[in-house]
Amino acid sequence: MDPLYHERNVDTNQKIGFSSFSTEIQKQLQADAFDSISEHLQQQSQYVTNIAMMTVAGFCRNCLAKWLVLEARKISAARKQHLPALDAFGYEDAAEVVYGCSYSDWKARYRVDATDEQMNAYRRSLHMHATHDEILLKERSVKTNLLPTYQKNDGGKTASNQILSSNVCCQDIDSLLGNATTAYCEKEVLSPSKSHLDLNLVPPPKDGVTLRVGVLTVSDRCFSKQYESGDLSGPAVVQAVQSTVEKLNSLASSSSLVSVDLVQRGIVPDEQLVISKTLQTWSKQCNLIFTTGGTGFSPRDLTPEATAMILEKECRGLMTWASMECSSTQPLASLSRGTAGICGNCIIFNLT
C-alpha cells in the first residue's frame, strides 16, 4: 500500500482528491503552503501592506503569526500536558517566522503613514476582520535556552527570547512593550502618493518636471576599453531611471508627468581632477547627475572626493538611506563611500 494514501483500497489510476491522502501528507501539504504564503509576503513586503490585507481579506501577517501560536496551544492541549517549548512559543517568535526578520526591523523598513481614505476603507471592513483569543495567545511557560527554533528549508532564523503576546489583531508589537499606543494596521499603510501595487514614489510637481540627466561612469579599465562588454553600469543606471519614471508616471495625472532628457553620458578615468571638472561642466547642463564607480577603498577610488570638491551643500542622510535600502539585497552596499549634494541647480549622486 502506498503510504501516500489512507490505509484502504484506493485505485491510484482514478482521480484522487485531497481527502484520499494520509493525514501526515495532508498536514505536510498544508504546512508547506503556509511556508509559501509567508515567503511570498516576505518578498512583497514593499508592496503588500498589512492594512491592505485586512481591508480586502480580513487578515494580515499578524493574524498568521497568531494562528501559529494557536496551533502550538492546540498541540500542547492534545498531549494532555503543557509542553514547555510549545507553551513558551509566543507572538514574537511566530511574527519572526511570518515576517522573515524581527518585527522591529520589518516595521522600520516598510511601515509608512495611513491616509484618511485608507483608514476609512479599513474601518468599513471591520466586520470581516479575524479575531483572536487573548487567553490562548498568552505564553504558559518561561522561555529557556532549550526552546527549539523554527527551521525552514533555507535554514530558518532563531527567534529572540523576548516574550510577547497580543489581544488585538494587528496591534503594534511595540505597544505590548509599553512603547506605543496606536494600532499597527492604522500606521503601517501607504501615504497618499503611494500604491501598494507599486514602488514607494514621491509625486512629481503639479505642473510636471523634466529631468535633465547625466550619467558618468568612472573607471580606468572601462575608459581604456579593457572590458570586452564595454560599459555596463552606465546603461544600467539609465535603464533604472527610465523604469522608475515610468512607474511614477503610471500613478500621476496627465498634467504632472515626469520626462527624462539624457543630456550627458560618458566615461572618465579614476582621476580626481578629471571627474571633478566633468561634474562641474555637466552641472550647468543637467539638474540630476548619477556617477557609478570609484566609491570603494582602493587608492584610485576618488569619486566621492572629486564630487565633494564642487558640492555647495552635501546631503549625507540621503546616501545613508540609500545604503540601508540597498543592503537588503547587497550586503556590501554599506562599504560604498558615495556622497550626494547640490552643485548650482543640480543634484549629484554617487552610486556604487
N, C-alpha and C positions, 0 to 999 in steps of 0.2 A: 504494500500500500504506500503510495507516495505521501510522505509526511506533510506535503503542501496542503492536503485536503483533510477534512474530518475523517474520523475512523468509521466510515460507512462506504457502501458501494457507490462509487461515482464514475460515470463514464466520461473519461477525460477528453473524448472526441466530441462531446456535446459542449454547448456554450456554458461556461462556468461563471457564476455570479460571485460577488464578494462573500456572501454567507457560506459559500462552499469551502472557503479557505479555513484552515485551522485557526483557533483563537490566537495562537502565537504569531502566525503570519499576519492576521488582521491587525494585531497590536503593532507589529513591526511596520506595516504599511502606514498606519495612522501616525506613528512616531516619526517616520521619515518624511511624511507630508508636513508635519509640524516644523521639522527642521528646514524644509524647503521654504515654507512660509516665512520663517524667521530670517533666513538668509536673504530672501528676496526683499524683505522690508529693510534689512541692513544695507543692502546695495542701493535701495531707493530712498535712503534717509533724507536726501536733499530735496526730493520731490514729493514724497508721500508723508504728510503730516498726521499726527495723532488726531487733531481736531477734524480733519477731512475724513478719516476713517470713522470717527464717532458719528459724524453728521450723516454719512452715507450708509454705513454698515452697523452702527450701534456698538462697535467695539474697537479697541485700539491695541497698541503694543502692550500697554499696561494691563489690559484685560488678559492678554495671552500669558503674561507673567503671573497674574493671579490664578489663572486656571492651572498653571503648572504647580503652584503651591497647593491648590485644592486637590489635585491628583496625588500629591505627596501625602496629604492628610488622609485621603481615601485608602491608600495602600497601607498606611500605618494602622488605620482603624480595622482594615480587613484582617490584619495579622493578630488582632485581639490583644495587641500590646503596643505601647508607644515606642517606636524605634527612634533612638536619639538622633541619628543622622537625618531621617525624614522629618522629624518633628522640629529640628533646628533649621531646616531648609525654609528660608523666608523670602519675602518680596524682593529684597535687593539681589539675592542670589538668582532668583528667577528673571529679574529685569536684565541682569547681565547676560543671561542666556539669550533672551529675545533681542536685546539691543546690540549684542556683539561687543560691548565695551561697558565701562562703568556708566551709570546713568548720568552722572555729573559731566563726564566727557562728552557724551552724546548731546546733552542739553546745551552745553557751551558752544558746540559746533553748529547745531541745526535749529535751535529754537529762535523764533522771531515773534514780534508782537502781532496781536489779533487786530482785525478791522471790525467795525460795527456790523457790517454785512455778514462777516463770517461768524461773529458771535450770535447774531440773530438766527442764522441758519442752525447753529449748534443748539441753541435753546429750543428751536422748533422740533428738533429731533430727539429731545429728552425722553419722550415716551418709549423709544425703542432702545435706549442705552442699556447695556448689560449691567447687572447688579451683582454685588459680591458680599458674601457672608463675613463680616468682620471677625467673628469668633473663630471661624475655621482658618482665617488667614493669619492669626496670631501664632508666633512660634511657641512651641510647647516645651522646648528644652534649650539649653545654652549651647552655643557652638563650641566645638573643641577642635584641636588640630587633627582629630580623627575623622572629621566630616569629609566624606568623599566629594570630589569636584566633578562637575558635569563635563563629560568628554564628548566632543563632536568628532566627526570624521577627520577634521583638519587639526585635531589635537586639542581643540577647546581652549577655554580660558579658566583660570582659577578665580572664583568669586571671592570678594573680600569677606572679612569676618564680621563686618558691621551688620547688626540685625535690624531689619526694617519691616514694617507691615503697613497696610493701608486699608481704610474702610471705604474710601471713596474712589470710584473708578476715575482714573486719570489725575488723581491728586498728585501735586508736585512732591516728589520724594523729599525735597528739601524741607517742606512744611512738616514732615514727620520728624525731622530733626530739630524743629523749632526755629528754622531759618527763613521760613516763608509762610505766607498765609493764603496765597492765591492759587486756585486750582490750576493744575498743569495744563489741561486742554484749553483753558481760557488764555494761555500765554504762548503756547507752542503752535503758532499759526503764522501764516504769511502776511506781510504788510500789503497795503493797497496796490503797490506796484508789482507784486509778485504773483505767480501762479504756481499751484502745487504740481502742475503738469510741466513746468519749465524751470529754467535756471533762476537763481536769485539775481534779479536785474533791477537797477535803478532806472526809473523812467526818464526819457530824454526831455529837454525843454519843450514847452507847448508848441513853439514855432519850429521845432526840429533843430538839427545841428549837422554840420558837415565836419567829419574828422579828416584832417589833412595829415596823413600818417607817413612816418618814416620808419624803416626797419633796417637797422645796421648790424651786420654780422661782424664780430671781432674775433679773428683767428689768423694766426701766422700761416698755418698749413692750408687753410681754405683760401687765403689771399694768394698764396704761391701755387695754388691749384694742385696740391698733393693728394687731394681726395678724388678718386675716380667718379664718385657720385656727385661731386660738386657740393655746393652749399645746400644743406637740408634744413638747418634750423631756421634760416630766414624765411623760406617759403612756408614752413610750418607755422611761424608766427603770423604771417599774412592770412593764412587759412583760418587760424584760430580767431583773429579779429573779425574776419568776414562772417564766420559762423556765429559768433556772439552777437554781432549786429543784426543778423537775420533773425535770431531768436528774440532780440529786443524789439525789432520792428513788428514781429508777429503779435506782440502784446500792445503795441502803440496804435494811436489813431492815425489817420492818413495825414493829419496836419503836424504830427510830431515825430516824423520818421528820421532816422539817422542814416546819413550817407557816408560812404568811405571813399576818399580820394587818395590813392597811393602815390604820394608826391615824390618820395625818395626811397631808394633801396640800394644798398651797397655792401661791400666787404672791405674791411681795412685790417692791417696787421695789428698785433698787440703792441702798439707804440702809443704811449700816453698822450703825447702832444698831437699825434695824428687823429686819435679818437676825439680828443677834446675840441680840436679845430673843426672836425667834421660835424660834431654835435652843435657847436656854436653856429655854424653856417646853416645847418638844417633847421635849427630852432626859429629862424627868421621866415622859413617857408612852411613849417609844419606846426600843428598845435598838439601833436601827440607823436612821441618817438619811443620806439622799443629798441633796446640793444640786446643782443644774445651772444654770450661767450665772454670769457675773460673775467669771471667773478670768483674764481677759485683762489688757491693759495700758492700757486707756482710763482716764481719771480716775475714772469711776464704777464700775469693776470692783473691788469691795471685798469680795467673798465670802470670800476667804482671810483678810483682815484681821478681818472680823466673826467668822469661825469661831475664829480664834486667840484672840480676846478671852475665850472661855468654855472653851477646852480646858484640862484639867488636865494632860494628857500628850499631846504631839504624836508622831505616827508618820510621820516623813519617808520612811523606807525603803519604806513601803507605796505611797506616791504615786510614788516613783522607779520601783518595779516596774511600777505601772500605766502610767506614761508610756512605759516600754520596750515593754510589751505592745501598747499602742495605736499606737505609732509605726510598727509593721509595716504597718498599714492606713491610718493617718492621720499623715503626716509632720509635721503641725503640732501633734501632741499634746504634743510636748516644750515647747511655748510656754505650756502651761497652768501657772498658778501655784497650782493647787489643793493643799490640805493635808488632813490626816486626823488624828484623835486621839480621846481619850476625854474625855467630859464626864459625870461620875457613872457610871451603869451603861450609858451609851450611847456607841456609836462613830459618829463623823460623818465622812463622806467628801465632799469637794468634787469633783464631776465637772466636765467642761469645760462 
